[in-house]
Amino acid sequence: MLDTQAGPPSASSRALLDRVLTGLAGGRPDARVHSCVGNHCLAAVGRTHLNARLGVPPPPAAGDHSYYEDRLGPGWRLIVLDGYDVSLLGWPATDPRHAAASTLLASRNPNPNKNAADGLVGVDRRFVAFGGGVGEEQLAWLESALARAASAGDRVVLAIHQALHPDTAPPVCLLWNYDAVLAAVARAGPAVVALTLSGHAHGDGEATCAAGVRHRVVKAVLETVPGGDAYATLELHGDRVELRGVGVASTTVYLPPVGRPAAV
């Protein structure tokens, strides 16, 4: 079982985090870096230090969550979800969100080691200790954020660590309540949500839901050979969305964005 009670980060964890963030900024102190918390960073560094170091904006409601929204430019905004809002990771054992996760895992995963998915079938394999879910408060915030985007005529790129669509990744990598988030995204539709981006699965994955929203999982550098590359850049245009992979990460050009006519 992994250590779910992340205390103050070690000096080595802080140093590694600083090294990564320096690389992402490319030596530019004014660079805007948008981060999405995941299981490895929460286990190694802890949410409080992570939020402060990553510059996660103040919580949109009471608490110390890691979800937020930001403008990416004219007509575009980013929504970042906290897929470990309800989780064993990042919260003290006395926190209600930790308790809710513990209760859920006890009811859905019979294995003594809750990181194991042995005996679980299909999408039920997602109920493991290195996973997590989006709480009710965050779901309500997501609905309001999507409504604000629609009202402003903005399109949204939605990011979350875990996979949202069952066809994009192995079931063990799915968000615990992926169906609730997918429902909110589907209600907004492809005219608002241009693309969702996830990681966690370490491999490329892509699917389009029944509502027409595209969902993408991007390959991780974690399992790339030493010296290899695995990352992508996202380009947002009036007539297309381009996810350009580097190294072993694949490239996709979405042309034109679903639900929005191509620019003239």
C-alpha positions in Angstrom: 0.0 0.0 0.0 1.4 3.4 -0.9 1.8 6.1 1.8 -1.4 8.0 1.4 -0.5 10.4 4.3 1.9 12.9 2.6 3.5 15.0 5.2 6.1 17.8 4.5 7.9 17.0 1.3 11.5 15.8 1.6 14.3 18.0 0.4 14.8 15.7 -2.6 11.1 15.9 -3.6 11.2 19.7 -3.4 14.4 19.8 -5.5 13.0 17.5 -8.2 9.8 19.6 -8.3 11.8 22.8 -8.7 13.8 21.2 -11.5 10.7 20.2 -13.4 9.1 23.5 -13.0 12.2 25.4 -14.1 12.4 23.2 -17.2 8.7 23.8 -18.0 9.2 27.6 -17.7 12.1 27.5 -20.1 14.0 30.0 -18.1 11.2 32.6 -18.4 10.1 33.8 -15.0 6.9 35.2 -16.5 5.9 31.9 -18.2 2.4 30.7 -17.3 2.4 27.1 -16.3 -0.9 25.4 -15.7 -0.6 22.2 -13.6 -3.0 19.3 -12.9 -2.4 17.3 -9.7 -1.9 13.5 -10.0 -1.2 10.5 -7.8 2.6 10.5 -8.0 3.0 14.2 -7.0 0.4 14.0 -4.3 2.1 11.0 -2.8 5.6 12.5 -3.0 5.0 16.2 -2.3 1.6 16.6 -0.7 -1.3 18.9 -1.7 -0.5 22.0 0.4 3.1 22.4 -0.8 2.1 21.3 -4.3 -0.7 23.9 -4.7 1.6 26.7 -3.4 4.5 25.7 -5.6 2.4 25.1 -8.7 0.7 28.5 -8.3 -2.8 26.9 -8.2 -5.2 29.7 -7.8 -7.1 30.1 -4.5 -10.0 27.6 -4.2 -13.3 28.6 -5.9 -15.0 27.6 -2.7 -14.1 26.8 0.9 -11.4 24.3 1.3 -8.0 23.6 -0.3 -8.9 22.0 -3.6 -6.8 21.9 -6.7 -9.3 22.8 -9.4 -9.5 26.1 -11.3 -10.2 27.8 -14.6 -8.1 30.4 -16.6 -8.3 32.2 -19.8 -6.0 31.0 -22.6 -6.7 33.8 -25.0 -9.6 35.3 -26.9 -12.4 32.8 -27.2 -10.6 30.1 -25.2 -10.5 29.0 -21.5 -8.9 26.2 -19.6 -10.7 24.2 -16.9 -8.5 22.0 -14.7 -10.2 19.4 -12.5 -8.9 17.8 -9.4 -9.3 14.1 -9.9 -8.1 13.4 -6.3 -10.8 15.6 -4.7 -12.1 12.4 -3.1 -9.1 10.1 -2.5 -6.8 8.5 0.0 -4.0 10.6 -1.5 -3.2 14.2 -0.4 -5.6 14.4 2.5 -5.1 13.6 6.2 -6.7 10.4 7.4 -9.1 12.6 9.5 -10.3 14.5 6.4 -13.9 13.6 5.2 -12.6 13.3 1.7 -10.2 10.6 2.8 -12.9 8.9 4.8 -15.3 8.9 1.9 -12.6 7.4 -0.4 -11.8 4.7 2.2 -15.5 3.8 2.5 -15.9 3.7 -1.3 -12.9 1.4 -1.8 -14.0 -0.9 1.1 -17.3 -1.4 -0.7 -16.0 -1.7 -4.3 -12.6 -3.4 -3.9 -12.4 -6.7 -1.9 -8.6 -6.9 -2.1 -6.5 -6.4 1.1 -4.2 -4.3 -1.0 -6.5 -1.6 -2.4 -3.9 -0.7 -5.1 -4.7 -4.1 -6.7 -7.7 -4.6 -9.1 -7.7 -8.4 -8.8 -11.1 -9.9 -9.3 -12.6 -6.6 -10.5 -14.2 -6.7 -14.0 -14.5 -4.0 -16.7 -14.8 -0.4 -15.6 -15.1 -1.6 -11.9 -11.3 -2.0 -12.1 -11.0 1.8 -11.6 -11.7 1.4 -7.8 -8.1 1.3 -6.7 -6.2 3.4 -4.1 -4.1 5.2 -6.6 -7.3 6.6 -8.2 -9.7 9.2 -7.0 -12.9 11.0 -7.8 -14.4 14.4 -8.2 -16.6 15.6 -5.3 -20.1 17.0 -5.4 -18.9 20.5 -4.8 -16.5 20.3 -7.6 -19.1 18.9 -9.9 -21.4 21.8 -9.2 -18.5 24.2 -9.8 -17.8 22.4 -13.2 -21.4 22.9 -14.3 -21.2 26.6 -13.4 -17.8 27.0 -15.2 -19.1 25.4 -18.3 -22.2 27.7 -18.2 -19.9 30.7 -17.8 -17.9 29.7 -20.9 -21.0 29.1 -22.9 -22.5 32.5 -21.9 -19.2 34.2 -22.9 -19.0 32.3 -26.2 -15.8 30.7 -25.2 -14.6 27.2 -26.0 -13.1 25.0 -23.3 -10.1 22.7 -23.0 -10.7 20.5 -19.9 -7.8 18.9 -18.2 -7.7 16.2 -15.5 -5.1 13.6 -14.5 -7.2 10.5 -14.8 -8.9 9.2 -18.0 -12.5 10.3 -18.5 -13.7 8.0 -21.3 -13.6 4.2 -21.0 -12.3 3.9 -24.6 -9.2 6.0 -24.0 -7.4 4.0 -21.4 -7.3 0.7 -19.3 -10.2 0.7 -16.8 -7.8 0.9 -13.9 -6.9 4.4 -15.1 -10.4 5.8 -15.1 -11.7 8.5 -12.8 -13.9 6.9 -10.1 -16.9 8.9 -11.2 -15.9 9.5 -14.8 -19.6 9.1 -15.8 -20.7 12.1 -13.8 -18.0 14.3 -15.4 -18.8 12.9 -18.8 -22.5 13.8 -18.3 -21.6 17.4 -17.4 -19.4 17.7 -20.5 -22.0 16.1 -22.7 -24.6 18.6 -21.5 -22.3 21.5 -22.5 -21.6 19.7 -25.8 -18.9 20.1 -28.4 -19.8 23.7 -29.1 -18.4 24.5 -25.7 -15.9 21.7 -24.8 -13.5 21.3 -27.7 -11.3 18.7 -26.1 -10.6 17.0 -22.8 -7.0 16.0 -21.9 -5.8 13.4 -19.5 -2.7 11.4 -18.6 -2.3 8.7 -15.9 -2.5 5.8 -18.4 1.1 6.4 -19.8 -0.1 5.7 -23.3 -2.0 7.5 -26.1 -5.7 7.1 -26.2 -8.5 8.8 -28.0 -12.3 8.6 -28.2 -15.3 10.7 -29.2 -18.4 10.5 -26.9 -21.9 10.2 -28.2 -22.4 14.0 -27.7 -19.5 14.6 -30.0 -16.9 15.8 -27.5 -13.4 14.5 -28.1 -11.4 12.9 -25.3 -7.6 12.4 -25.4 -5.1 10.7 -23.2 -1.5 11.8 -23.9 1.4 9.4 -23.7 3.7 9.9 -20.6 7.5 10.4 -20.6 7.6 8.0 -17.6 8.0 4.9 -19.7 10.0 6.4 -22.5 13.5 5.2 -23.1 16.3 7.3 -21.6 16.9 10.3 -23.9 13.6 9.9 -25.6 10.8 12.4 -25.8 7.1 12.0 -25.0 5.2 15.3 -24.9 2.8 17.4 -26.9 2.0 21.0 -27.6 -1.6 22.2 -28.0 -2.4 24.8 -30.5 -5.8 26.6 -30.5 -6.9 28.2 -33.7 -10.1 29.6 -34.9 -10.6 26.8 -37.4 -8.8 23.9 -35.8 -7.3 22.4 -32.6 -3.9 20.8 -33.0 -2.3 18.4 -30.5 1.3 18.0 -31.9 3.2 15.1 -30.4 6.9 15.0 -30.0 8.9 11.8 -29.8 6.6 8.8 -29.2 3.5 11.0 -28.5 1.2 11.0 -31.4 -0.2 14.0 -33.3 -3.8 14.8 -34.0 -5.4 17.7 -35.9 -9.0 18.3 -35.1 -10.3 20.2 -38.1 -12.6 22.0 -37.7 -13.6 22.0 -34.0 -16.8 20.1 -33.6 -19.8 22.4 -33.1 -18.1 25.5 -34.3 -18.0 26.5 -38.0 -14.5 27.0 -39.5 -13.3 30.5 -39.5 -13.5 32.3 -42.8 
